[in-house]
Amino acid sequence: MKKTYSRSLSKKKVMSTDGMVIGQIKNIMVDLDTGLVVDLVVKPDQTFDTAGYSMDGERMFIPFEAVKDIKDYIVVDRYLSKK
């Protein structure tokens, strides 16, 4: 995957590889020791079933290894997104 600046991710929609809108990115979690992105913090879409996903209140955490592509949308593998 090519390099992407974090500010370009602001408010992008998150979509699964099968075309389902998951929600909108709100933030990212970074490991301060390594500098690697660990999780995407997403506000889930009202129609998205969050069962089986890592949640903290209204925030959903998607592991960065689930990210497949970043262009107009952030595309993630929905099954790798579950913890």
N, CA, C and O atoms as a CHARMM CRD file, in Angstrom:
* protein
*
  332
    1    1 MET  N      0.84700  -1.17300   0.00000 PROA 1      0.00000
    2    1 MET  CA     0.00000   0.00000   0.00000 PROA 1      0.00000
    3    1 MET  C      0.89100   1.23500   0.00000 PROA 1      0.00000
    4    1 MET  O      1.91300   1.26700   0.68500 PROA 1      0.00000
    5    2 LYS  N      0.50600   2.24400  -0.76400 PROA 2      0.00000
    6    2 LYS  CA     1.31500   3.45500  -0.83000 PROA 2      0.00000
    7    2 LYS  C      1.16700   4.27000   0.45000 PROA 2      0.00000
    8    2 LYS  O      0.24600   4.04300   1.23400 PROA 2      0.00000
    9    3 LYS  N      2.06400   5.20800   0.65500 PROA 3      0.00000
   10    3 LYS  CA     2.02900   6.05800   1.84200 PROA 3      0.00000
   11    3 LYS  C      0.87100   7.03200   1.73800 PROA 3      0.00000
   12    3 LYS  O      0.57600   7.55800   0.66500 PROA 3      0.00000
   13    4 THR  N      0.21400   7.26700   2.87600 PROA 4      0.00000
   14    4 THR  CA    -0.92400   8.17200   2.94100 PROA 4      0.00000
   15    4 THR  C     -0.79700   9.02100   4.19200 PROA 4      0.00000
   16    4 THR  O     -0.50400   8.49100   5.26400 PROA 4      0.00000
   17    5 TYR  N     -1.00900  10.32500   4.08300 PROA 5      0.00000
   18    5 TYR  CA    -0.98400  11.20000   5.24400 PROA 5      0.00000
   19    5 TYR  C     -2.27600  11.05300   6.03700 PROA 5      0.00000
   20    5 TYR  O     -3.35800  10.91500   5.46600 PROA 5      0.00000
   21    6 SER  N     -2.14600  11.08500   7.36000 PROA 6      0.00000
   22    6 SER  CA    -3.31400  10.88700   8.21900 PROA 6      0.00000
   23    6 SER  C     -4.38500  11.95200   7.99200 PROA 6      0.00000
   24    6 SER  O     -5.57500  11.65100   8.07900 PROA 6      0.00000
   25    7 ARG  N     -3.99200  13.17000   7.70700 PROA 7      0.00000
   26    7 ARG  CA    -4.99800  14.22000   7.50000 PROA 7      0.00000
   27    7 ARG  C     -5.85500  13.95100   6.26200 PROA 7      0.00000
   28    7 ARG  O     -6.98200  14.43900   6.17800 PROA 7      0.00000
   29    8 SER  N     -5.33600  13.17800   5.29800 PROA 8      0.00000
   30    8 SER  CA    -6.13700  12.85900   4.11000 PROA 8      0.00000
   31    8 SER  C     -7.20600  11.81500   4.41900 PROA 8      0.00000
   32    8 SER  O     -8.12000  11.60600   3.62200 PROA 8      0.00000
   33    9 LEU  N     -7.09400  11.16200   5.56800 PROA 9      0.00000
   34    9 LEU  CA    -8.08800  10.15800   5.96200 PROA 9      0.00000
   35    9 LEU  C     -9.29500  10.78200   6.65300 PROA 9      0.00000
   36    9 LEU  O    -10.33800  10.14100   6.78600 PROA 9      0.00000
   37   10 SER  N     -9.16000  12.01200   7.08500 PROA 10     0.00000
   38   10 SER  CA   -10.19700  12.66900   7.85700 PROA 10     0.00000
   39   10 SER  C    -11.56700  12.59800   7.17900 PROA 10     0.00000
   40   10 SER  O    -11.74200  13.03300   6.04100 PROA 10     0.00000
   41   11 LYS  N    -12.51600  12.04300   7.90300 PROA 11     0.00000
   42   11 LYS  CA   -13.92800  11.96100   7.50800 PROA 11     0.00000
   43   11 LYS  C    -14.18500  11.09900   6.27800 PROA 11     0.00000
   44   11 LYS  O    -15.25400  11.19900   5.67600 PROA 11     0.00000
   45   12 LYS  N    -13.23100  10.25600   5.89200 PROA 12     0.00000
   46   12 LYS  CA   -13.48100   9.33800   4.77400 PROA 12     0.00000
   47   12 LYS  C    -14.46600   8.26200   5.21300 PROA 12     0.00000
   48   12 LYS  O    -14.50300   7.87800   6.38200 PROA 12     0.00000
   49   13 LYS  N    -15.24600   7.78900   4.28100 PROA 13     0.00000
   50   13 LYS  CA   -16.15800   6.68000   4.54100 PROA 13     0.00000
   51   13 LYS  C    -15.36500   5.38200   4.52600 PROA 13     0.00000
   52   13 LYS  O    -14.41400   5.22700   3.76100 PROA 13     0.00000
   53   14 VAL  N    -15.77100   4.45600   5.38100 PROA 14     0.00000
   54   14 VAL  CA   -15.16700   3.13300   5.45400 PROA 14     0.00000
   55   14 VAL  C    -16.15800   2.15300   4.85700 PROA 14     0.00000
   56   14 VAL  O    -17.32400   2.12400   5.25000 PROA 14     0.00000
   57   15 MET  N    -15.69400   1.34700   3.90300 PROA 15     0.00000
   58   15 MET  CA   -16.54700   0.40500   3.19100 PROA 15     0.00000
   59   15 MET  C    -15.89600  -0.96900   3.20600 PROA 15     0.00000
   60   15 MET  O    -14.67100  -1.08200   3.17300 PROA 15     0.00000
   61   16 SER  N    -16.71000  -2.00600   3.25400 PROA 16     0.00000
   62   16 SER  CA   -16.17300  -3.36500   3.22500 PROA 16     0.00000
   63   16 SER  C    -15.89200  -3.77900   1.78300 PROA 16     0.00000
   64   16 SER  O    -16.37400  -3.15200   0.83900 PROA 16     0.00000
   65   17 THR  N    -15.11100  -4.83800   1.63000 PROA 17     0.00000
   66   17 THR  CA   -14.76100  -5.32600   0.29400 PROA 17     0.00000
   67   17 THR  C    -15.99000  -5.81400  -0.46500 PROA 17     0.00000
   68   17 THR  O    -15.95700  -5.92200  -1.69100 PROA 17     0.00000
   69   18 ASP  N    -17.08200  -6.11300   0.25400 PROA 18     0.00000
   70   18 ASP  CA   -18.30700  -6.54800  -0.42800 PROA 18     0.00000
   71   18 ASP  C    -19.28800  -5.38900  -0.65500 PROA 18     0.00000
   72   18 ASP  O    -20.45200  -5.62300  -0.97900 PROA 18     0.00000
   73   19 GLY  N    -18.82300  -4.13400  -0.48500 PROA 19     0.00000
   74   19 GLY  CA   -19.62100  -2.96100  -0.84000 PROA 19     0.00000
   75   19 GLY  C    -20.51100  -2.40500   0.24500 PROA 19     0.00000
   76   19 GLY  O    -21.29300  -1.49300  -0.02400 PROA 19     0.00000
   77   20 MET  N    -20.42700  -2.91400   1.45900 PROA 20     0.00000
   78   20 MET  CA   -21.27000  -2.43500   2.55000 PROA 20     0.00000
   79   20 MET  C    -20.60300  -1.23100   3.21900 PROA 20     0.00000
   80   20 MET  O    -19.42100  -1.28700   3.56000 PROA 20     0.00000
   81   21 VAL  N    -21.35700  -0.14100   3.40900 PROA 21     0.00000
   82   21 VAL  CA   -20.82900   1.02800   4.10700 PROA 21     0.00000
   83   21 VAL  C    -20.79700   0.72000   5.59700 PROA 21     0.00000
   84   21 VAL  O    -21.82400   0.40900   6.20000 PROA 21     0.00000
   85   22 ILE  N    -19.60600   0.80800   6.18400 PROA 22     0.00000
   86   22 ILE  CA   -19.42400   0.51400   7.60700 PROA 22     0.00000
   87   22 ILE  C    -19.60500   1.77700   8.43800 PROA 22     0.00000
   88   22 ILE  O    -20.25600   1.74200   9.48200 PROA 22     0.00000
   89   23 GLY  N    -19.04400   2.87800   7.99200 PROA 23     0.00000
   90   23 GLY  CA   -19.16600   4.12600   8.73700 PROA 23     0.00000
   91   23 GLY  C    -18.18200   5.16000   8.24200 PROA 23     0.00000
   92   23 GLY  O    -17.74300   5.12400   7.09200 PROA 23     0.00000
   93   24 GLN  N    -17.83900   6.09300   9.13200 PROA 24     0.00000
   94   24 GLN  CA   -16.94800   7.19300   8.78400 PROA 24     0.00000
   95   24 GLN  C    -15.78300   7.21000   9.76800 PROA 24     0.00000
   96   24 GLN  O    -15.97400   7.06700  10.97500 PROA 24     0.00000
   97   25 ILE  N    -14.57700   7.38700   9.23700 PROA 25     0.00000
   98   25 ILE  CA   -13.39400   7.40100  10.09400 PROA 25     0.00000
   99   25 ILE  C    -13.40600   8.66000  10.95600 PROA 25     0.00000
  100   25 ILE  O    -13.71200   9.75500  10.48400 PROA 25     0.00000
  101   26 LYS  N    -13.06800   8.47800  12.21600 PROA 26     0.00000
  102   26 LYS  CA   -13.00200   9.59700  13.15300 PROA 26     0.00000
  103   26 LYS  C    -11.58600   9.85100  13.63800 PROA 26     0.00000
  104   26 LYS  O    -11.22700  10.98900  13.94200 PROA 26     0.00000
  105   27 ASN  N    -10.77000   8.78800  13.71400 PROA 27     0.00000
  106   27 ASN  CA    -9.41600   8.93600  14.22900 PROA 27     0.00000
  107   27 ASN  C     -8.62900   7.67800  13.89900 PROA 27     0.00000
  108   27 ASN  O     -9.16700   6.72600  13.33500 PROA 27     0.00000
  109   28 ILE  N     -7.35700   7.68500  14.25500 PROA 28     0.00000
  110   28 ILE  CA    -6.52600   6.48200  14.12000 PROA 28     0.00000
  111   28 ILE  C     -5.79300   6.26600  15.43600 PROA 28     0.00000
  112   28 ILE  O     -5.52100   7.21700  16.16900 PROA 28     0.00000
  113   29 MET  N     -5.47600   5.00600  15.73100 PROA 29     0.00000
  114   29 MET  CA    -4.69000   4.65600  16.91700 PROA 29     0.00000
  115   29 MET  C     -3.30900   4.24400  16.41400 PROA 29     0.00000
  116   29 MET  O     -3.19300   3.44100  15.48800 PROA 29     0.00000
  117   30 VAL  N     -2.26700   4.79400  17.02800 PROA 30     0.00000
  118   30 VAL  CA    -0.89200   4.53700  16.60700 PROA 30     0.00000
  119   30 VAL  C     -0.10700   3.98400  17.78900 PROA 30     0.00000
  120   30 VAL  O     -0.25200   4.45600  18.91700 PROA 30     0.00000
  121   31 ASP  N      0.73000   2.97300  17.52300 PROA 31     0.00000
  122   31 ASP  CA     1.65800   2.46100  18.52400 PROA 31     0.00000
  123   31 ASP  C      2.81600   3.45100  18.59000 PROA 31     0.00000
  124   31 ASP  O      3.57000   3.59300  17.62700 PROA 31     0.00000
  125   32 LEU  N      2.96000   4.13400  19.72000 PROA 32     0.00000
  126   32 LEU  CA     3.97300   5.18600  19.82900 PROA 32     0.00000
  127   32 LEU  C      5.40100   4.64200  19.82300 PROA 32     0.00000
  128   32 LEU  O      6.33700   5.36700  19.48500 PROA 32     0.00000
  129   33 ASP  N      5.57400   3.38400  20.19000 PROA 33     0.00000
  130   33 ASP  CA     6.91200   2.80200  20.17200 PROA 33     0.00000
  131   33 ASP  C      7.39600   2.51500  18.75700 PROA 33     0.00000
  132   33 ASP  O      8.56300   2.73600  18.43500 PROA 33     0.00000
  133   34 THR  N      6.47900   2.01500  17.90300 PROA 34     0.00000
  134   34 THR  CA     6.87000   1.63900  16.54600 PROA 34     0.00000
  135   34 THR  C      6.46300   2.66400  15.49700 PROA 34     0.00000
  136   34 THR  O      7.04200   2.70600  14.41200 PROA 34     0.00000
  137   35 GLY  N      5.46300   3.49700  15.81600 PROA 35     0.00000
  138   35 GLY  CA     4.95700   4.45900  14.84900 PROA 35     0.00000
  139   35 GLY  C      3.96800   3.86600  13.86300 PROA 35     0.00000
  140   35 GLY  O      3.53800   4.54600  12.93100 PROA 35     0.00000
  141   36 LEU  N      3.60500   2.61100  14.05800 PROA 36     0.00000
  142   36 LEU  CA     2.67500   1.93900  13.14100 PROA 36     0.00000
  143   36 LEU  C      1.22600   2.18300  13.55300 PROA 36     0.00000
  144   36 LEU  O      0.90700   2.25300  14.74000 PROA 36     0.00000
  145   37 VAL  N      0.35400   2.31200  12.54900 PROA 37     0.00000
  146   37 VAL  CA    -1.07700   2.45100  12.80100 PROA 37     0.00000
  147   37 VAL  C     -1.60700   1.10300  13.26900 PROA 37     0.00000
  148   37 VAL  O     -1.36400   0.07800  12.63100 PROA 37     0.00000
  149   38 VAL  N     -2.33100   1.10700  14.38200 PROA 38     0.00000
  150   38 VAL  CA    -2.86300  -0.11900  14.96400 PROA 38     0.00000
  151   38 VAL  C     -4.33100  -0.30000  14.58600 PROA 38     0.00000
  152   38 VAL  O     -4.72200  -1.36400  14.10300 PROA 38     0.00000
  153   39 ASP  N     -5.14100   0.73000  14.80100 PROA 39     0.00000
  154   39 ASP  CA    -6.58500   0.65000  14.55600 PROA 39     0.00000
  155   39 ASP  C     -7.09300   1.91100  13.89200 PROA 39     0.00000
  156   39 ASP  O     -6.52400   2.99100  14.04700 PROA 39     0.00000
  157   40 LEU  N     -8.18100   1.75000  13.14500 PROA 40     0.00000
  158   40 LEU  CA    -8.96900   2.87900  12.67800 PROA 40     0.00000
  159   40 LEU  C    -10.11300   3.04500  13.66600 PROA 40     0.00000
  160   40 LEU  O    -10.74200   2.06200  14.05600 PROA 40     0.00000
  161   41 VAL  N    -10.38800   4.27300  14.07300 PROA 41     0.00000
  162   41 VAL  CA   -11.51700   4.54800  14.95000 PROA 41     0.00000
  163   41 VAL  C    -12.63800   5.06000  14.04900 PROA 41     0.00000
  164   41 VAL  O    -12.49600   6.08200  13.37700 PROA 41     0.00000
  165   42 VAL  N    -13.75700   4.32900  14.04800 PROA 42     0.00000
  166   42 VAL  CA   -14.83300   4.58600  13.09200 PROA 42     0.00000
  167   42 VAL  C    -16.14900   4.84300  13.83000 PROA 42     0.00000
  168   42 VAL  O    -16.46900   4.17100  14.81100 PROA 42     0.00000
  169   43 LYS  N    -16.90000   5.82300  13.34100 PROA 43     0.00000
  170   43 LYS  CA   -18.27600   6.01200  13.80500 PROA 43     0.00000
  171   43 LYS  C    -19.13700   5.16700  12.87600 PROA 43     0.00000
  172   43 LYS  O    -19.27100   5.49100  11.69700 PROA 43     0.00000
  173   44 PRO  N    -19.73000   4.07300  13.39800 PROA 44     0.00000
  174   44 PRO  CA   -20.48000   3.17300  12.51500 PROA 44     0.00000
  175   44 PRO  C    -21.72900   3.82600  11.92600 PROA 44     0.00000
  176   44 PRO  O    -22.38000   4.65300  12.56300 PROA 44     0.00000
  177   45 ASP  N    -22.04100   3.43300  10.70200 PROA 45     0.00000
  178   45 ASP  CA   -23.27100   3.84500  10.04100 PROA 45     0.00000
  179   45 ASP  C    -24.45300   3.28500  10.82600 PROA 45     0.00000
  180   45 ASP  O    -24.35500   2.19500  11.38900 PROA 45     0.00000
  181   46 GLN  N    -25.56100   4.00700  10.87100 PROA 46     0.00000
  182   46 GLN  CA   -26.73000   3.57900  11.64200 PROA 46     0.00000
  183   46 GLN  C    -27.27800   2.24100  11.16500 PROA 46     0.00000
  184   46 GLN  O    -27.88600   1.50900  11.94600 PROA 46     0.00000
  185   47 THR  N    -27.07100   1.91800   9.90400 PROA 47     0.00000
  186   47 THR  CA   -27.61600   0.67100   9.35300 PROA 47     0.00000
  187   47 THR  C    -26.65500  -0.50700   9.49300 PROA 47     0.00000
  188   47 THR  O    -27.01500  -1.63500   9.15600 PROA 47     0.00000
  189   48 PHE  N    -25.43300  -0.26400   9.98700 PROA 48     0.00000
  190   48 PHE  CA   -24.43300  -1.32100  10.06700 PROA 48     0.00000
  191   48 PHE  C    -24.56000  -2.07600  11.38300 PROA 48     0.00000
  192   48 PHE  O    -24.62100  -1.46500  12.45000 PROA 48     0.00000
  193   49 ASP  N    -24.59900  -3.40600  11.31100 PROA 49     0.00000
  194   49 ASP  CA   -24.67300  -4.26100  12.49400 PROA 49     0.00000
  195   49 ASP  C    -23.27500  -4.39600  13.09700 PROA 49     0.00000
  196   49 ASP  O    -22.39700  -4.99600  12.47700 PROA 49     0.00000
  197   50 THR  N    -23.05700  -3.85400  14.28500 PROA 50     0.00000
  198   50 THR  CA   -21.74000  -3.83100  14.91300 PROA 50     0.00000
  199   50 THR  C    -21.45900  -5.06400  15.77500 PROA 50     0.00000
  200   50 THR  O    -20.42200  -5.12400  16.43500 PROA 50     0.00000
  201   51 ALA  N    -22.35700  -6.03800  15.78200 PROA 51     0.00000
  202   51 ALA  CA   -22.15500  -7.24800  16.58500 PROA 51     0.00000
  203   51 ALA  C    -20.86300  -7.95000  16.15600 PROA 51     0.00000
  204   51 ALA  O    -20.63800  -8.17100  14.96600 PROA 51     0.00000
  205   52 GLY  N    -20.02300  -8.29500  17.12400 PROA 52     0.00000
  206   52 GLY  CA   -18.77400  -8.99200  16.84600 PROA 52     0.00000
  207   52 GLY  C    -17.58400  -8.08200  16.61100 PROA 52     0.00000
  208   52 GLY  O    -16.46000  -8.55600  16.44700 PROA 52     0.00000
  209   53 TYR  N    -17.82100  -6.77700  16.59400 PROA 53     0.00000
  210   53 TYR  CA   -16.74700  -5.80900  16.38800 PROA 53     0.00000
  211   53 TYR  C    -16.32600  -5.21400  17.72800 PROA 53     0.00000
  212   53 TYR  O    -17.11500  -5.16600  18.67200 PROA 53     0.00000
  213   54 SER  N    -15.09200  -4.76600  17.80100 PROA 54     0.00000
  214   54 SER  CA   -14.58700  -4.12300  19.00500 PROA 54     0.00000
  215   54 SER  C    -15.19500  -2.72800  19.10800 PROA 54     0.00000
  216   54 SER  O    -14.97800  -1.88000  18.24200 PROA 54     0.00000
  217   55 MET  N    -15.95500  -2.50200  20.16900 PROA 55     0.00000
  218   55 MET  CA   -16.66400  -1.23700  20.34800 PROA 55     0.00000
  219   55 MET  C    -16.28900  -0.60800  21.68100 PROA 55     0.00000
  220   55 MET  O    -15.96100  -1.30300  22.64300 PROA 55     0.00000
  221   56 ASP  N    -16.34300   0.72500  21.72100 PROA 56     0.00000
  222   56 ASP  CA   -16.20100   1.48700  22.95100 PROA 56     0.00000
  223   56 ASP  C    -17.19500   2.63300  22.85000 PROA 56     0.00000
  224   56 ASP  O    -16.89200   3.68300  22.28400 PROA 56     0.00000
  225   57 GLY  N    -18.37800   2.42300  23.40200 PROA 57     0.00000
  226   57 GLY  CA   -19.43400   3.42400  23.26800 PROA 57     0.00000
  227   57 GLY  C    -19.88500   3.51400  21.82400 PROA 57     0.00000
  228   57 GLY  O    -20.33800   2.52900  21.24000 PROA 57     0.00000
  229   58 GLU  N    -19.76000   4.69500  21.25600 PROA 58     0.00000
  230   58 GLU  CA   -20.16400   4.93100  19.86900 PROA 58     0.00000
  231   58 GLU  C    -19.01900   4.72700  18.88400 PROA 58     0.00000
  232   58 GLU  O    -19.18600   4.94500  17.68400 PROA 58     0.00000
  233   59 ARG  N    -17.85900   4.30900  19.38400 PROA 59     0.00000
  234   59 ARG  CA   -16.69800   4.13800  18.51700 PROA 59     0.00000
  235   59 ARG  C    -16.43200   2.66100  18.24100 PROA 59     0.00000
  236   59 ARG  O    -16.51900   1.81900  19.13400 PROA 59     0.00000
  237   60 MET  N    -16.11200   2.37200  17.00200 PROA 60     0.00000
  238   60 MET  CA   -15.76500   1.01300  16.59200 PROA 60     0.00000
  239   60 MET  C    -14.29100   1.02300  16.18900 PROA 60     0.00000
  240   60 MET  O    -13.82200   1.95700  15.53900 PROA 60     0.00000
  241   61 PHE  N    -13.57100  -0.02100  16.58200 PROA 61     0.00000
  242   61 PHE  CA   -12.15100  -0.12100  16.25900 PROA 61     0.00000
  243   61 PHE  C    -11.95200  -1.20100  15.19800 PROA 61     0.00000
  244   61 PHE  O    -12.34500  -2.35200  15.38700 PROA 61     0.00000
  245   62 ILE  N    -11.34200  -0.81600  14.09100 PROA 62     0.00000
  246   62 ILE  CA   -11.05100  -1.74900  13.00600 PROA 62     0.00000
  247   62 ILE  C     -9.53500  -1.88400  12.91200 PROA 62     0.00000
  248   62 ILE  O     -8.83900  -0.88900  12.71300 PROA 62     0.00000
  249   63 PRO  N     -9.01200  -3.11300  13.05300 PROA 63     0.00000
  250   63 PRO  CA    -7.56100  -3.29900  12.96500 PROA 63     0.00000
  251   63 PRO  C     -7.02800  -2.84700  11.60600 PROA 63     0.00000
  252   63 PRO  O     -7.64500  -3.09900  10.57000 PROA 63     0.00000
  253   64 PHE  N     -5.88200  -2.18200  11.62400 PROA 64     0.00000
  254   64 PHE  CA    -5.34100  -1.64600  10.38100 PROA 64     0.00000
  255   64 PHE  C     -4.99700  -2.74000   9.38400 PROA 64     0.00000
  256   64 PHE  O     -5.00900  -2.49200   8.17900 PROA 64     0.00000
  257   65 GLU  N     -4.68900  -3.94900   9.85700 PROA 65     0.00000
  258   65 GLU  CA    -4.36300  -5.03200   8.92000 PROA 65     0.00000
  259   65 GLU  C     -5.56300  -5.43300   8.06800 PROA 65     0.00000
  260   65 GLU  O     -5.39600  -6.15000   7.08100 PROA 65     0.00000
  261   66 ALA  N     -6.77600  -4.98800   8.42700 PROA 66     0.00000
  262   66 ALA  CA    -7.96100  -5.27400   7.62700 PROA 66     0.00000
  263   66 ALA  C     -8.08900  -4.32300   6.43200 PROA 66     0.00000
  264   66 ALA  O     -8.87800  -4.58100   5.52300 PROA 66     0.00000
  265   67 VAL  N     -7.32200  -3.22700   6.42500 PROA 67     0.00000
  266   67 VAL  CA    -7.40000  -2.23700   5.34500 PROA 67     0.00000
  267   67 VAL  C     -6.80700  -2.83100   4.06700 PROA 67     0.00000
  268   67 VAL  O     -5.67800  -3.32100   4.05400 PROA 67     0.00000
  269   68 LYS  N     -7.59600  -2.77500   3.00100 PROA 68     0.00000
  270   68 LYS  CA    -7.16200  -3.29600   1.70300 PROA 68     0.00000
  271   68 LYS  C     -6.78700  -2.19100   0.72900 PROA 68     0.00000
  272   68 LYS  O     -5.90400  -2.38200  -0.10800 PROA 68     0.00000
  273   69 ASP  N     -7.44700  -1.03000   0.82200 PROA 69     0.00000
  274   69 ASP  CA    -7.19000   0.04700  -0.12800 PROA 69     0.00000
  275   69 ASP  C     -7.64900   1.37000   0.46500 PROA 69     0.00000
  276   69 ASP  O     -8.59400   1.40800   1.25400 PROA 69     0.00000
  277   70 ILE  N     -6.98100   2.45200   0.08800 PROA 70     0.00000
  278   70 ILE  CA    -7.37400   3.79200   0.51100 PROA 70     0.00000
  279   70 ILE  C     -7.39400   4.67200  -0.72600 PROA 70     0.00000
  280   70 ILE  O     -6.34900   4.99500  -1.29200 PROA 70     0.00000
  281   71 LYS  N     -8.59200   5.05500  -1.13700 PROA 71     0.00000
  282   71 LYS  CA    -8.76500   5.99200  -2.25600 PROA 71     0.00000
  283   71 LYS  C     -9.90700   6.92100  -1.87200 PROA 71     0.00000
  284   71 LYS  O     -9.78900   7.68000  -0.91000 PROA 71     0.00000
  285   72 ASP  N    -11.01500   6.87100  -2.61600 PROA 72     0.00000
  286   72 ASP  CA   -12.17800   7.67600  -2.24300 PROA 72     0.00000
  287   72 ASP  C    -12.79800   7.15200  -0.94300 PROA 72     0.00000
  288   72 ASP  O    -13.32500   7.91900  -0.13700 PROA 72     0.00000
  289   73 TYR  N    -12.72400   5.84300  -0.76100 PROA 73     0.00000
  290   73 TYR  CA   -13.18200   5.17500   0.45200 PROA 73     0.00000
  291   73 TYR  C    -11.99300   4.44200   1.05700 PROA 73     0.00000
  292   73 TYR  O    -10.99900   4.17700   0.38100 PROA 73     0.00000
  293   74 ILE  N    -12.11000   4.11900   2.33900 PROA 74     0.00000
  294   74 ILE  CA   -11.16200   3.20300   2.96000 PROA 74     0.00000
  295   74 ILE  C    -11.83000   1.83800   2.89800 PROA 74     0.00000
  296   74 ILE  O    -12.85500   1.61200   3.54100 PROA 74     0.00000
  297   75 VAL  N    -11.25500   0.94500   2.13500 PROA 75     0.00000
  298   75 VAL  CA   -11.84600  -0.38500   1.92500 PROA 75     0.00000
  299   75 VAL  C    -11.19500  -1.36800   2.89000 PROA 75     0.00000
  300   75 VAL  O     -9.97100  -1.48400   2.95100 PROA 75     0.00000
  301   76 VAL  N    -12.04300  -2.07500   3.64700 PROA 76     0.00000
  302   76 VAL  CA   -11.54200  -3.04300   4.62500 PROA 76     0.00000
  303   76 VAL  C    -12.19500  -4.40100   4.40000 PROA 76     0.00000
  304   76 VAL  O    -13.31100  -4.49600   3.88800 PROA 76     0.00000
  305   77 ASP  N    -11.48500  -5.43500   4.78800 PROA 77     0.00000
  306   77 ASP  CA   -12.03600  -6.79000   4.78100 PROA 77     0.00000
  307   77 ASP  C    -12.89300  -6.91700   6.03700 PROA 77     0.00000
  308   77 ASP  O    -12.37800  -6.88100   7.15400 PROA 77     0.00000
  309   78 ARG  N    -14.19000  -7.06300   5.84800 PROA 78     0.00000
  310   78 ARG  CA   -15.13900  -7.06900   6.96300 PROA 78     0.00000
  311   78 ARG  C    -14.85600  -8.20100   7.94100 PROA 78     0.00000
  312   78 ARG  O    -15.07400  -8.04300   9.14200 PROA 78     0.00000
  313   79 TYR  N    -14.37900  -9.33300   7.45300 PROA 79     0.00000
  314   79 TYR  CA   -14.16200 -10.47500   8.32600 PROA 79     0.00000
  315   79 TYR  C    -12.86100 -10.34400   9.11000 PROA 79     0.00000
  316   79 TYR  O    -12.76600 -10.85000  10.22800 PROA 79     0.00000
  317   80 LEU  N    -11.86300  -9.67700   8.54600 PROA 80     0.00000
  318   80 LEU  CA   -10.63500  -9.39000   9.29400 PROA 80     0.00000
  319   80 LEU  C    -10.84000  -8.26500  10.29400 PROA 80     0.00000
  320   80 LEU  O    -10.03200  -8.08500  11.20500 PROA 80     0.00000
  321   81 SER  N    -11.92000  -7.50600  10.13000 PROA 81     0.00000
  322   81 SER  CA   -12.21000  -6.38100  11.00400 PROA 81     0.00000
  323   81 SER  C    -12.72200  -6.79900  12.37000 PROA 81     0.00000
  324   81 SER  O    -12.62700  -6.04200  13.33600 PROA 81     0.00000
  325   82 LYS  N    -13.26500  -8.00100  12.44800 PROA 82     0.00000
  326   82 LYS  CA   -13.82800  -8.47600  13.71800 PROA 82     0.00000
  327   82 LYS  C    -12.71900  -8.94600  14.62900 PROA 82     0.00000
  328   82 LYS  O    -11.72600  -9.52000  14.18200 PROA 82     0.00000
  329   83 LYS  N    -12.90100  -8.69100  15.92800 PROA 83     0.00000
  330   83 LYS  CA   -11.90300  -9.11700  16.91400 PROA 83     0.00000
  331   83 LYS  C    -12.46500 -10.22000  17.76800 PROA 83     0.00000
  332   83 LYS  O    -11.78100 -10.71900  18.66200 PROA 83     0.00000
